[in-house]
């Protein structure tokens, strides 16, 4: 069951038609505007002290957001960097913030103690493909301590040369890297299952094959270096007419097929306890929404699960008001209090999804 709520925290000066726009959430949940006016926000990272870091693409900025009094709204915002070359991929570990920039990865040292004066970033890894073709990237630290980076294909469909179309793992101490997954197209969301530490990632399928082809994908890496089909095979069964699959190539099929053009961006396993038990450790996916389709689809947060051998895709938040997108969700993260942050690269907002019954119980107990 779901219900629609007015967009919370938006003033008429921000959106001329704010009072007519609605966001639909599953019953029991609420959603509020955590922060706004951040540009084309992409990926997020959370610091050890709960600071929310937000990267962007075209705007070239990285922001740090603080909720000092715990009321679910940003109290202080700091501009960590500006004028960067597409710092959409960011990650945090051991007090340091990492960001991709052009053909390298840089580090802002001890960032949570230097938010007012972050200092100049230091290069920690180079030799990435330059961004002249504007391929997609995402970055996270894995359970093994290595920095994982996805490098999308620089095309709609092509035989891209490595490291395009792959996920690589980087040992920052030695500088060594290896390909963990190949044959991917556009991956901007990946995470490790808290149950078995397996790596999962969302991949957006190619365009211009019609409204309903090919399905977008959710994949799991069981064997290092596995090939996931691009550009020869899309989803489980859609063959690419422009390229013939090499005879001896073994392709790993996706675990889940999503409707074509929903454009899955963020993928995250919920690690909090504020949501009801059935949401714990489940996979959430941010569907950024369609553009290469006659009618709109996606623009929502879904929970993926499998029971009795059948896959389930449940809408938790919908940002589509009829044919009008209120937001285009990009990344999702569990907040320190167990809520969920959602970045919106359409209007530069960060939303906070929370379970209302839980928060009401906490307020009653105080």
C-alpha positions in Angstrom: 0.0 0.0 0.0 1.2 3.5 -0.8 0.0 7.1 -0.5 1.0 10.5 -1.9 2.3 13.4 0.2 3.0 17.0 -0.7 6.6 17.7 -1.3 7.9 18.7 2.2 10.1 21.7 2.7 9.8 23.3 -0.7 8.9 26.9 -0.9 7.0 28.7 -3.7 10.1 30.6 -4.5 12.0 27.4 -5.3 9.3 25.8 -7.5 6.4 27.8 -9.0 4.1 24.8 -8.8 5.4 23.3 -5.5 1.9 22.8 -4.0 0.7 20.7 -6.9 3.7 18.3 -6.9 3.5 15.1 -4.9 5.8 12.3 -4.0 4.3 8.9 -3.4 5.8 6.8 -0.5 4.9 3.4 1.0 2.6 3.5 3.9 4.4 4.2 7.2 7.2 6.2 5.6 7.7 9.9 5.3 10.0 12.0 3.2 11.5 15.4 3.8 13.9 17.8 2.0 17.2 17.5 3.7 19.2 20.0 1.6 18.7 21.9 -1.7 20.4 24.0 -4.3 23.4 21.7 -4.7 23.6 21.5 -8.5 23.6 18.3 -10.5 24.3 16.2 -7.4 25.4 12.6 -8.0 27.1 10.3 -5.5 27.3 10.6 -1.8 29.5 9.4 1.0 29.2 9.6 4.8 32.0 10.4 7.1 32.9 8.9 10.5 31.2 11.8 12.3 28.1 11.6 10.2 29.0 14.3 7.7 27.2 13.8 4.3 29.5 14.5 1.3 28.0 15.1 -2.1 29.7 15.1 -5.4 28.5 16.6 -8.7 29.3 16.3 -12.4 29.0 19.4 -14.5 28.9 21.8 -11.6 32.3 20.5 -10.4 31.7 20.9 -6.7 31.8 18.8 -3.6 29.8 19.8 -0.6 29.8 18.7 3.0 26.5 18.7 4.9 26.0 18.6 8.7 22.9 17.9 10.7 24.2 19.0 14.1 21.0 18.8 16.1 19.7 15.6 14.6 16.4 17.1 13.3 16.7 15.7 9.8 17.6 18.9 8.1 21.0 20.3 7.2 22.3 22.9 9.6 25.7 23.7 8.1 27.0 23.3 4.6 30.6 23.6 3.5 32.0 24.0 0.0 34.9 21.5 0.0 36.0 22.1 -3.6 34.8 23.9 -6.7 36.0 24.0 -10.3 36.8 20.3 -10.4 36.6 18.2 -13.5 33.5 16.1 -13.0 33.9 14.9 -9.3 30.8 12.7 -9.5 32.4 9.7 -7.8 33.4 10.1 -4.2 34.2 7.7 -1.3 35.2 8.0 2.4 37.6 6.0 4.5 39.7 6.4 7.7 38.9 10.2 7.9 39.8 10.9 4.3 37.5 11.9 1.3 38.4 10.6 -2.1 37.1 11.9 -5.4 37.6 11.2 -9.1 38.8 14.1 -11.3 39.6 13.8 -15.0 42.3 11.1 -15.2 43.0 10.7 -11.5 41.8 10.1 -8.0 42.5 12.7 -5.3 42.3 12.7 -1.5 41.2 15.4 0.9 43.0 14.4 4.1 41.3 14.4 7.6 38.4 16.2 6.0 35.9 16.2 8.9 38.4 18.1 11.0 39.0 20.6 8.2 35.6 21.4 6.7 36.1 25.2 6.9 39.5 24.9 5.4 39.8 21.6 3.6 43.1 22.4 1.9 44.3 21.2 -1.5 43.6 17.7 -2.6 46.5 15.3 -3.2 46.6 12.9 -6.1 46.7 9.2 -4.9 46.1 7.4 -8.2 46.5 8.4 -11.9 46.3 6.8 -15.4 42.5 6.7 -15.5 40.9 7.3 -18.9 40.4 11.0 -19.6 36.8 12.2 -19.5 36.7 13.7 -23.0 33.9 11.3 -23.9 32.2 11.8 -20.5 31.7 8.1 -19.5 30.2 7.3 -16.1 32.0 6.5 -12.9 31.2 5.4 -9.4 33.5 4.7 -6.4 33.3 2.8 -3.1 35.7 1.1 -0.7 35.2 -2.6 -0.5 35.3 -5.0 2.5 38.9 -5.9 1.5 40.0 -2.2 2.0 40.6 -1.6 -1.7 39.0 1.3 -3.6 36.6 0.0 -6.3 35.9 2.2 -9.3 33.5 1.6 -12.2 34.5 3.0 -15.6 31.6 3.0 -18.0 31.8 2.5 -21.8 32.3 5.8 -23.7 29.4 5.1 -26.1 25.9 3.9 -26.5 27.1 0.6 -27.9 30.7 -0.2 -28.9 33.7 -2.6 -28.3 35.4 -0.3 -25.8 39.0 -0.9 -24.9 40.0 -1.6 -21.3 39.6 -0.2 -18.7 36.4 1.2 -20.2 33.4 -1.0 -19.5 34.8 -2.5 -16.3 35.0 -2.3 -12.5 38.5 -2.1 -11.1 39.9 -2.6 -7.6 42.8 -0.4 -6.5 45.2 -0.9 -3.7 46.1 2.6 -2.8 49.2 1.6 -0.9 50.9 -0.2 -3.8 49.1 1.5 -6.7 48.2 -1.9 -8.1 44.8 -2.4 -9.7 42.9 -5.3 -11.3 39.7 -5.7 -13.2 37.0 -7.3 -11.1 34.2 -7.2 -13.7 34.2 -6.5 -17.4 31.6 -6.3 -20.2 29.6 -3.5 -18.4 28.0 -0.5 -20.0 27.1 2.3 -17.5 27.5 1.5 -13.8 27.0 4.3 -11.2 25.8 2.1 -8.3 27.4 -0.9 -6.6 27.5 -2.3 -3.1 28.4 -5.4 -1.2 25.7 -7.7 0.4 26.0 -7.6 4.2 25.1 -11.3 4.2 28.0 -12.7 2.1 30.1 -9.7 1.0 29.3 -10.4 -2.7 29.5 -7.4 -5.0 26.3 -6.3 -6.7 26.0 -3.6 -9.4 23.3 -1.9 -11.5 23.9 -1.5 -15.2 21.9 0.6 -17.6 21.1 -0.9 -21.0 21.7 0.6 -24.4 19.4 3.1 -26.1 17.5 3.2 -29.4 16.2 -0.4 -29.4 12.6 0.7 -28.7 10.5 1.4 -25.6 10.8 -2.0 -24.1 14.3 -3.2 -25.1 16.7 -4.1 -23.7 16.0 -4.6 -20.0 18.3 -2.8 -17.5 20.3 -5.1 -15.2 21.2 -6.0 -11.6 24.3 -8.2 -11.6 26.3 -10.1 -8.9 30.1 -10.8 -9.1 30.8 -14.4 -8.0 34.1 -14.8 -9.9 36.7 -12.1 -10.3 37.1 -10.9 -13.9 33.7 -12.2 -15.1 32.2 -10.8 -18.3 28.7 -9.4 -18.1 27.8 -9.3 -21.8 28.3 -5.7 -23.1 28.2 -5.1 -26.0 27.4 -8.5 -27.3 24.4 -9.5 -25.1 22.0 -7.2 -23.3 20.3 -8.5 -20.2 19.6 -12.3 -20.5 18.6 -12.7 -24.1 18.8 -9.6 -26.3 21.6 -10.0 -28.8 23.4 -7.0 -30.2 22.9 -6.7 -34.0 26.1 -4.6 -34.5 28.6 -7.0 -32.9 29.0 -10.8 -32.8 29.8 -12.5 -29.5 33.3 -14.2 -29.6 32.8 -17.9 -29.7 34.6 -18.8 -26.5 33.3 -15.9 -24.4 31.4 -16.9 -21.2 28.9 -14.3 -20.2 27.4 -14.0 -16.7 23.7 -13.3 -16.9 22.0 -10.7 -14.7 20.4 -11.8 -11.4 17.5 -9.4 -12.0 16.1 -7.8 -15.2 14.5 -4.3 -14.8 12.1 -2.7 -17.3 14.0 -1.0 -20.1 15.1 2.6 -19.6 14.3 2.9 -15.9 18.1 3.8 -15.7 19.2 2.3 -12.4 21.9 4.5 -10.9 22.4 4.0 -7.1 22.4 0.6 -5.6 22.6 0.2 -1.8 22.0 -2.4 0.9 20.1 -0.9 3.8 22.2 -1.2 6.9 20.1 0.6 9.4 17.4 -0.6 11.9 14.9 2.3 11.7 12.9 0.7 8.9 10.8 -2.3 9.7 12.5 -5.7 9.8 11.6 -6.8 6.3 13.7 -3.9 4.9 16.8 -4.8 6.8 19.8 -5.7 4.7 17.7 -5.5 1.5 18.9 -4.1 -1.8 17.5 -0.7 -2.8 17.9 0.8 -6.3 17.5 4.4 -7.5 15.8 4.4 -10.9 16.9 7.7 -12.4 14.1 7.6 -15.0 13.7 7.3 -18.8 14.5 9.7 -21.5 14.7 7.4 -24.5 11.1 6.2 -24.3 7.7 7.5 -25.5 6.2 7.5 -22.0 8.1 8.0 -18.7 9.1 5.1 -16.5 11.4 4.8 -13.4 11.9 8.0 -11.3 11.7 5.9 -8.1 13.4 4.0 -5.3 12.7 0.3 -5.4 13.5 -2.6 -3.1 14.7 -5.8 -4.8 14.3 -9.2 -3.2 13.8 -12.9 -4.1 11.5 -15.3 -2.4 10.8 -18.9 -3.4 12.9 -18.5 -6.5 10.9 -15.5 -7.7 12.2 -11.9 -7.9 10.3 -9.0 -6.4 10.6 -5.3 -7.2 8.7 -3.1 -4.8 8.3 0.7 -5.1 9.1 2.5 -1.9 9.2 6.0 -3.2 7.9 7.4 -6.5 9.0 10.8 -7.8 6.8 10.6 -10.9 3.6 12.7 -10.6 1.7 11.5 -13.7 4.1 12.2 -16.5 5.9 14.9 -14.5 9.1 14.0 -12.7 9.4 15.7 -9.3 13.0 14.3 -9.0 15.5 12.0 -10.6 17.0 9.9 -7.8 20.6 9.1 -8.3 22.3 7.8 -5.2 21.0 6.3 -1.9 22.8 5.8 1.4 21.8 4.7 4.9 21.9 7.8 7.2 23.5 7.5 10.7 20.1 7.5 12.3 18.8 4.7 10.1 16.9 7.0 7.7 17.9 7.0 4.0 19.5 9.8 2.0 18.5 10.2 -1.7 20.3 12.5 -4.1 18.4 14.1 -6.9 20.3 15.2 -9.9 17.3 16.9 -11.5 16.9 19.8 -9.0 20.0 19.5 -6.8 18.2 18.2 -3.7 18.9 15.6 -1.0 15.8 13.9 0.4 15.6 12.0 3.6 13.3 9.0 3.7 12.4 7.8 7.2 9.9 5.5 8.9 7.3 7.6 10.7 6.2 5.1 13.3 9.8 4.6 14.5 10.4 8.3 14.9 7.1 8.9 16.6 7.9 6.1 19.1 11.3 7.7 19.8 9.7 11.1 20.4 7.1 9.6 22.8 9.9 7.9 24.8 11.8 11.2 25.3 
